[in-house]
Amino acid sequence: MFAPEAVREFFASMLLLAEVVEVTPGVLDLRIVSWNFKHIVHFQKVPGYNAVNVLHGHKEIDILSRP
């Protein structure tokens, strides 16, 4: 099944603006996988996520949702 033509055209146009980079182990370490974004952006949980990041030697991150 293919995406609608307008969607395919949009993403094709984005390729002209994108920079393609090598996926390295360091890049993979930065990924965040969310199976439920609603729970991740819950404002009371963000300090806990950042505490885990700091404990593991990573920087704090901002987790925001669009209004």
Chimera marker file (.cmm) of the C-alpha trace (Angstrom):
<marker_set name="trace">
<marker id="1" x="0.000" y="0.000" z="0.000" r="1" g="1" b="0" radius="0.5"/>
<marker id="2" x="1.320" y="3.439" z="-0.898" r="1" g="1" b="0" radius="0.5"/>
<marker id="3" x="0.837" y="6.782" z="0.789" r="1" g="1" b="0" radius="0.5"/>
<marker id="4" x="-1.379" y="9.319" z="-0.980" r="1" g="1" b="0" radius="0.5"/>
<marker id="5" x="0.349" y="11.272" z="-3.761" r="1" g="1" b="0" radius="0.5"/>
<marker id="6" x="0.390" y="14.505" z="-1.722" r="1" g="1" b="0" radius="0.5"/>
<marker id="7" x="2.188" y="12.753" z="1.139" r="1" g="1" b="0" radius="0.5"/>
<marker id="8" x="4.761" y="11.182" z="-1.176" r="1" g="1" b="0" radius="0.5"/>
<marker id="9" x="5.401" y="14.550" z="-2.847" r="1" g="1" b="0" radius="0.5"/>
<marker id="10" x="5.821" y="16.252" z="0.526" r="1" g="1" b="0" radius="0.5"/>
<marker id="11" x="8.427" y="13.762" z="1.737" r="1" g="1" b="0" radius="0.5"/>
<marker id="12" x="10.202" y="13.786" z="-1.616" r="1" g="1" b="0" radius="0.5"/>
<marker id="13" x="10.526" y="17.581" z="-1.313" r="1" g="1" b="0" radius="0.5"/>
<marker id="14" x="11.939" y="17.190" z="2.212" r="1" g="1" b="0" radius="0.5"/>
<marker id="15" x="14.760" y="15.031" z="0.851" r="1" g="1" b="0" radius="0.5"/>
<marker id="16" x="16.052" y="18.102" z="-0.976" r="1" g="1" b="0" radius="0.5"/>
<marker id="17" x="16.413" y="19.879" z="2.394" r="1" g="1" b="0" radius="0.5"/>
<marker id="18" x="17.680" y="16.952" z="4.429" r="1" g="1" b="0" radius="0.5"/>
<marker id="19" x="21.252" y="16.069" z="5.219" r="1" g="1" b="0" radius="0.5"/>
<marker id="20" x="21.889" y="12.354" z="5.079" r="1" g="1" b="0" radius="0.5"/>
<marker id="21" x="24.336" y="11.204" z="7.723" r="1" g="1" b="0" radius="0.5"/>
<marker id="22" x="25.849" y="7.890" z="8.672" r="1" g="1" b="0" radius="0.5"/>
<marker id="23" x="24.030" y="6.005" z="11.420" r="1" g="1" b="0" radius="0.5"/>
<marker id="24" x="26.749" y="5.248" z="13.941" r="1" g="1" b="0" radius="0.5"/>
<marker id="25" x="26.560" y="3.515" z="17.325" r="1" g="1" b="0" radius="0.5"/>
<marker id="26" x="26.715" y="6.977" z="18.925" r="1" g="1" b="0" radius="0.5"/>
<marker id="27" x="23.686" y="8.112" z="16.952" r="1" g="1" b="0" radius="0.5"/>
<marker id="28" x="21.806" y="4.993" z="17.955" r="1" g="1" b="0" radius="0.5"/>
<marker id="29" x="22.597" y="5.738" z="21.614" r="1" g="1" b="0" radius="0.5"/>
<marker id="30" x="20.696" y="9.029" z="21.249" r="1" g="1" b="0" radius="0.5"/>
<marker id="31" x="17.443" y="7.530" z="20.020" r="1" g="1" b="0" radius="0.5"/>
<marker id="32" x="14.287" y="7.582" z="22.053" r="1" g="1" b="0" radius="0.5"/>
<marker id="33" x="11.529" y="5.140" z="21.274" r="1" g="1" b="0" radius="0.5"/>
<marker id="34" x="8.044" y="5.972" z="22.442" r="1" g="1" b="0" radius="0.5"/>
<marker id="35" x="5.185" y="3.549" z="22.318" r="1" g="1" b="0" radius="0.5"/>
<marker id="36" x="2.925" y="6.117" z="23.977" r="1" g="1" b="0" radius="0.5"/>
<marker id="37" x="3.976" y="9.727" z="23.509" r="1" g="1" b="0" radius="0.5"/>
<marker id="38" x="1.132" y="10.991" z="25.715" r="1" g="1" b="0" radius="0.5"/>
<marker id="39" x="2.772" y="9.420" z="28.769" r="1" g="1" b="0" radius="0.5"/>
<marker id="40" x="6.280" y="10.621" z="27.928" r="1" g="1" b="0" radius="0.5"/>
<marker id="41" x="5.277" y="14.298" z="27.727" r="1" g="1" b="0" radius="0.5"/>
<marker id="42" x="3.468" y="14.195" z="31.071" r="1" g="1" b="0" radius="0.5"/>
<marker id="43" x="4.999" y="17.187" z="32.860" r="1" g="1" b="0" radius="0.5"/>
<marker id="44" x="5.402" y="15.371" z="36.190" r="1" g="1" b="0" radius="0.5"/>
<marker id="45" x="7.492" y="12.587" z="34.642" r="1" g="1" b="0" radius="0.5"/>
<marker id="46" x="10.026" y="14.735" z="32.743" r="1" g="1" b="0" radius="0.5"/>
<marker id="47" x="12.225" y="15.401" z="35.830" r="1" g="1" b="0" radius="0.5"/>
<marker id="48" x="12.460" y="11.631" z="36.359" r="1" g="1" b="0" radius="0.5"/>
<marker id="49" x="13.594" y="11.062" z="32.777" r="1" g="1" b="0" radius="0.5"/>
<marker id="50" x="16.212" y="13.763" z="33.176" r="1" g="1" b="0" radius="0.5"/>
<marker id="51" x="17.414" y="12.279" z="36.473" r="1" g="1" b="0" radius="0.5"/>
<marker id="52" x="18.045" y="8.962" z="34.721" r="1" g="1" b="0" radius="0.5"/>
<marker id="53" x="19.895" y="10.781" z="31.923" r="1" g="1" b="0" radius="0.5"/>
<marker id="54" x="22.148" y="12.579" z="34.403" r="1" g="1" b="0" radius="0.5"/>
<marker id="55" x="22.835" y="9.386" z="36.350" r="1" g="1" b="0" radius="0.5"/>
<marker id="56" x="24.002" y="7.783" z="33.111" r="1" g="1" b="0" radius="0.5"/>
<marker id="57" x="26.213" y="10.734" z="32.185" r="1" g="1" b="0" radius="0.5"/>
<marker id="58" x="23.881" y="12.223" z="29.572" r="1" g="1" b="0" radius="0.5"/>
<marker id="59" x="22.549" y="15.765" z="29.283" r="1" g="1" b="0" radius="0.5"/>
<marker id="60" x="19.059" y="16.702" z="30.350" r="1" g="1" b="0" radius="0.5"/>
<marker id="61" x="16.550" y="16.975" z="27.519" r="1" g="1" b="0" radius="0.5"/>
<marker id="62" x="13.418" y="18.985" z="26.927" r="1" g="1" b="0" radius="0.5"/>
<marker id="63" x="10.338" y="16.916" z="26.181" r="1" g="1" b="0" radius="0.5"/>
<marker id="64" x="7.583" y="19.054" z="24.741" r="1" g="1" b="0" radius="0.5"/>
<marker id="65" x="4.291" y="18.457" z="23.013" r="1" g="1" b="0" radius="0.5"/>
<marker id="66" x="2.668" y="20.771" z="20.542" r="1" g="1" b="0" radius="0.5"/>
<marker id="67" x="-0.450" y="22.557" z="21.781" r="1" g="1" b="0" radius="0.5"/>
<link id1="1" id2="2" r="1" g="1" b="0" radius="0.2"/>
<link id1="2" id2="3" r="1" g="1" b="0" radius="0.2"/>
<link id1="3" id2="4" r="1" g="1" b="0" radius="0.2"/>
<link id1="4" id2="5" r="1" g="1" b="0" radius="0.2"/>
<link id1="5" id2="6" r="1" g="1" b="0" radius="0.2"/>
<link id1="6" id2="7" r="1" g="1" b="0" radius="0.2"/>
<link id1="7" id2="8" r="1" g="1" b="0" radius="0.2"/>
<link id1="8" id2="9" r="1" g="1" b="0" radius="0.2"/>
<link id1="9" id2="10" r="1" g="1" b="0" radius="0.2"/>
<link id1="10" id2="11" r="1" g="1" b="0" radius="0.2"/>
<link id1="11" id2="12" r="1" g="1" b="0" radius="0.2"/>
<link id1="12" id2="13" r="1" g="1" b="0" radius="0.2"/>
<link id1="13" id2="14" r="1" g="1" b="0" radius="0.2"/>
<link id1="14" id2="15" r="1" g="1" b="0" radius="0.2"/>
<link id1="15" id2="16" r="1" g="1" b="0" radius="0.2"/>
<link id1="16" id2="17" r="1" g="1" b="0" radius="0.2"/>
<link id1="17" id2="18" r="1" g="1" b="0" radius="0.2"/>
<link id1="18" id2="19" r="1" g="1" b="0" radius="0.2"/>
<link id1="19" id2="20" r="1" g="1" b="0" radius="0.2"/>
<link id1="20" id2="21" r="1" g="1" b="0" radius="0.2"/>
<link id1="21" id2="22" r="1" g="1" b="0" radius="0.2"/>
<link id1="22" id2="23" r="1" g="1" b="0" radius="0.2"/>
<link id1="23" id2="24" r="1" g="1" b="0" radius="0.2"/>
<link id1="24" id2="25" r="1" g="1" b="0" radius="0.2"/>
<link id1="25" id2="26" r="1" g="1" b="0" radius="0.2"/>
<link id1="26" id2="27" r="1" g="1" b="0" radius="0.2"/>
<link id1="27" id2="28" r="1" g="1" b="0" radius="0.2"/>
<link id1="28" id2="29" r="1" g="1" b="0" radius="0.2"/>
<link id1="29" id2="30" r="1" g="1" b="0" radius="0.2"/>
<link id1="30" id2="31" r="1" g="1" b="0" radius="0.2"/>
<link id1="31" id2="32" r="1" g="1" b="0" radius="0.2"/>
<link id1="32" id2="33" r="1" g="1" b="0" radius="0.2"/>
<link id1="33" id2="34" r="1" g="1" b="0" radius="0.2"/>
<link id1="34" id2="35" r="1" g="1" b="0" radius="0.2"/>
<link id1="35" id2="36" r="1" g="1" b="0" radius="0.2"/>
<link id1="36" id2="37" r="1" g="1" b="0" radius="0.2"/>
<link id1="37" id2="38" r="1" g="1" b="0" radius="0.2"/>
<link id1="38" id2="39" r="1" g="1" b="0" radius="0.2"/>
<link id1="39" id2="40" r="1" g="1" b="0" radius="0.2"/>
<link id1="40" id2="41" r="1" g="1" b="0" radius="0.2"/>
<link id1="41" id2="42" r="1" g="1" b="0" radius="0.2"/>
<link id1="42" id2="43" r="1" g="1" b="0" radius="0.2"/>
<link id1="43" id2="44" r="1" g="1" b="0" radius="0.2"/>
<link id1="44" id2="45" r="1" g="1" b="0" radius="0.2"/>
<link id1="45" id2="46" r="1" g="1" b="0" radius="0.2"/>
<link id1="46" id2="47" r="1" g="1" b="0" radius="0.2"/>
<link id1="47" id2="48" r="1" g="1" b="0" radius="0.2"/>
<link id1="48" id2="49" r="1" g="1" b="0" radius="0.2"/>
<link id1="49" id2="50" r="1" g="1" b="0" radius="0.2"/>
<link id1="50" id2="51" r="1" g="1" b="0" radius="0.2"/>
<link id1="51" id2="52" r="1" g="1" b="0" radius="0.2"/>
<link id1="52" id2="53" r="1" g="1" b="0" radius="0.2"/>
<link id1="53" id2="54" r="1" g="1" b="0" radius="0.2"/>
<link id1="54" id2="55" r="1" g="1" b="0" radius="0.2"/>
<link id1="55" id2="56" r="1" g="1" b="0" radius="0.2"/>
<link id1="56" id2="57" r="1" g="1" b="0" radius="0.2"/>
<link id1="57" id2="58" r="1" g="1" b="0" radius="0.2"/>
<link id1="58" id2="59" r="1" g="1" b="0" radius="0.2"/>
<link id1="59" id2="60" r="1" g="1" b="0" radius="0.2"/>
<link id1="60" id2="61" r="1" g="1" b="0" radius="0.2"/>
<link id1="61" id2="62" r="1" g="1" b="0" radius="0.2"/>
<link id1="62" id2="63" r="1" g="1" b="0" radius="0.2"/>
<link id1="63" id2="64" r="1" g="1" b="0" radius="0.2"/>
<link id1="64" id2="65" r="1" g="1" b="0" radius="0.2"/>
<link id1="65" id2="66" r="1" g="1" b="0" radius="0.2"/>
<link id1="66" id2="67" r="1" g="1" b="0" radius="0.2"/>
</marker_set>
